[in-house]
Amino acid sequence: MTDETLIKSVSASYTAEKCPCCGGTTFRYMFRKDQFTYEKCLNCYSARINPQPTDSQLDAIYKMGYYANWGEEDNYSRLKKDNFLNFFNKHLRNLPPNAKILDIGAATGRLMEVASELGYEPYGVEVAHDGCDRIRKLFGPDKVYQGYFSQDSFSSMAGQFDAVIMFDVIEHVRDPNEAIQTAKYLLKEDGYFVAVTPMMGALSQRIAGKTWEHFVSEHLFYFSVKGARQIIENNDLEYKYVLNFPKKLNISYIDAVMAHNGTSWCLFWVIFILRLLPKWIKKIPFSIRYGQMIIVAQK
């Protein structure tokens, strides 16, 4: 009997520490991938890795070159800026002039660039060395904090920000409730908390199974729509909405993601055919619902 078969046989449904979204204590084993176990809360259908990777394992993932591995510095960078512009126009259009923005998980500063171009004052928090280096060159050392997001690191900045944004980052943090509380602490009254994150239950997740592009070791939590609303309300923020979040992508980027994470057999031949296309076609942008959602709340 393999380890995976054994886990399935004894852990189909079991009690563990509480779900960070709903407080549920009953989870169902989903699968093992890259030596980590994935499980789903049977109350809100959010998921998590349990136990989580160690600090040393995560540090190895976020080493120098983390963003370059995803094509961050080539043609996809323009697509990211287009996505961020659309994000501001649709979801944060009520910000005041000169609004102060804090981007948690700022990557290489693309969202900060767009915020600056719109007349806002951007700040960033980032762990990866390559991301911080680029942000410092663009905005100066006082506009980025290199390290993990915690209230201790920002104790002097209570109530200073008009918006705190977690774009593809809340799934990375060890304690989502602590991260949301810290964001709330930093927000002005009526300030916005916004998160974009993979969506459990999305069509792409159900089709791809364990090869879903978002099931990677650095993603510790996966929120359902129900779980997202519950974690917002449990942290005393005013829930506004949770929506599917379409992204502008191209075939080159999708190909890179599939190469990084692998793909299910049902998509294998689709990807094989796409790779035969000319390079210029692979760089044509298009919008697609890519298994993510946007969570918007207000203090």
HELIX and SHEET records of a PDB file:
HELIX    1   1 ASP A    3  VAL A   10  1                                   8    
HELIX    2   2 ASP A   55  ILE A   61  1                                   7    
HELIX    3   3 ALA A   68  TRP A   70  5                                   3    
HELIX    4   4 TYR A   76  HIS A   91  1                                  16    
HELIX    5   5 ARG A  110  GLU A  117  1                                   8    
HELIX    6   6 HIS A  129  PHE A  139  1                                  11    
HELIX    7   7 PRO A  141  LYS A  143  5                                   3    
HELIX    8   8 GLN A  151  PHE A  154  5                                   4    
HELIX    9   9 ILE A  170  HIS A  172  5                                   3    
HELIX   10  10 PRO A  176  LEU A  186  1                                  11    
HELIX   11  11 LEU A  203  ALA A  208  1                                   6    
HELIX   12  12 GLY A  209  THR A  211  5                                   3    
HELIX   13  13 VAL A  225  ASN A  234  1                                  10    
HELIX   14  14 ILE A  251  ASN A  261  1                                  11    
HELIX   15  15 TRP A  265  LEU A  274  1                                  10    
HELIX   16  16 LYS A  279  LYS A  282  1                                   4    
SHEET    1   A 5 TYR A  14  THR A  15  0                                        
SHEET    2   A 5 THR A  26  LYS A  33 -1                                        
SHEET    3   A 5 PHE A  36  CYS A  41 -1                                        
SHEET    4   A 5 ALA A  47  ILE A  49 -1                                        
SHEET    5   A 5 PHE A 221  TYR A 222 -1                                        
SHEET    1   B 7 VAL A 144  GLN A 146  0                                        
SHEET    2   B 7 GLU A 121  GLU A 126  1                                        
SHEET    3   B 7 LYS A 100  ILE A 104  1                                        
SHEET    4   B 7 PHE A 161  PHE A 167  1                                        
SHEET    5   B 7 LEU A 187  PRO A 198  1                                        
SHEET    6   B 7 PHE A 286  GLN A 298 -1                                        
SHEET    7   B 7 GLU A 238  LEU A 249 -1                                        
END                                                                             
